[in-house]
Amino acid sequence: MDFNEVVKARRSIRKYDADNRISEEWYYDLDMKQVLHSAGYYGCRYQRDSEGRTLETAYLDKDGNLTK
């Protein structure tokens, strides 16, 4: 499988906050099994300011814990 096939095979599930901004994003394959992002994490959580700008991105392991 080449890089383009891998990218097509990965899907993300997103959670949104009350202002309809992405608050979490998780990566899955076509069978809806969690997959590791090429950067080494399974998901990320975003902290935003009142204007909606991203202040911090937390990278998460398979269980939702911060990666090291």
RALINZI-V997714 format. One record per helix or strand of 2 or more residues. SS is the DSSP state (@ for helix, = for strand). FROM is the first residue (numbers start at 1). TO is the last residue. If there is no record, write none. Layout:
<<SS	FROM	TO> <SS	FROM	TO>>
This chain:
<<@	3	9> <=	11	16> <=	22	28> <=	43	48> <=	54	60>>
